[in-house]
């Protein structure tokens, strides 16, 4: 009788949903903070923000950033130690990305639950990089004097805000694409909740004989 293994292990599922809560809270509260001192010719609608006022938004933002940082560190450690990054996200080559983009444009890109194509791998690696950039630039905005070296790295307080905003915009774009893909291929969602099941590969004939 063949054994089965989860498509998405429990640690990955827990960290995925914690990240979702943290990022949505950070974006919503960040929009409220931005609205208090906008540097672009627009503000975000009140219904889309979290905190309702600057002090409340800052409290939500600080709480969520600790969740994101701790959960992110756990994800990086687990992904490296378990081989998840090596198996699921690497390698990524320009040729493979262009091939899969062309296949997607022709609606011929196959999708297997638990298997990431080259475009998905690039997007996941990109959003990890954006997350790190958002945390570092956010710290530079939060403590520009105490963390002056981070502030200087991004060009000062105002430039740190711009970098932080760009990182937020990139993460928001990823979330939109991510949710859209789930809506187009809804069968991928249950596995991220329950884990799903994949059969273990059959042993080789020589191993079975032994």
Secondary structure, DSSP 8 states (H G I E B T S, - for coil): ---EE-SS-HHHHHHHHHHHHHHHHHHHHHHHHHHHT-SSS----GGG-SSSSHHHHHHHHHHHHHHHHHHHHHHHHHHHHTTHIIIII----HHHHHHHHHHHHTT-----TT---HHHHHHHHHHHHHHHHHHHHHHHHHTTTTTHHHHHHTTSHHHHHHHHHHHHHHHHHHHHHHHHHHHHTGGGHHHHHH---EE-----HHHHH-
